[in-house]
């Protein structure tokens, strides 16, 4: 019985340490309905694009870690650009 419990604890610790070793993060922010958010990472080549819905909020999940260039094209044609760092297990916020 005690041996099974120890094996169970070891399995739990191993499972936790494997899940904690991911290299993904997220990016979230807000704009206005109809805005188009584009991201590009020169570090890893990832590109994504999303058109914002009524609430203007966005969240991009499971992004590989690295630097991202963020471009928001507003419905009136103006453009905002910035950069942000996505870190493992963290959510970068963009305003």
Phi, psi and omega in degrees: 000312181295325180295319178297319179296317178297317178297321177298316179297318179298316179298319179296316180296316179296318179297319179295316183293326177292317181290335181279351184261036178275161178237047180240153173214187182224164177226131178223159179182194182212153176209219178239154178306133180094345176295149177247123179256126176237137175236149176213135177247111175293341179291322186226002175080004181290135175229136174216155179216143180213139174261129186284140179275192186305320183281347177076004182268149175219154175212125177249118187259161174052052174268134175299146181299151178145182179275140179232134171270127182245127178236126175247119175259116182279160182297338178274002177096348178287156185231135172246136179229145177199172176235154178209156180257127174261126181246155182301128176073007183243162174244116176279141181250135181236131180248000000 
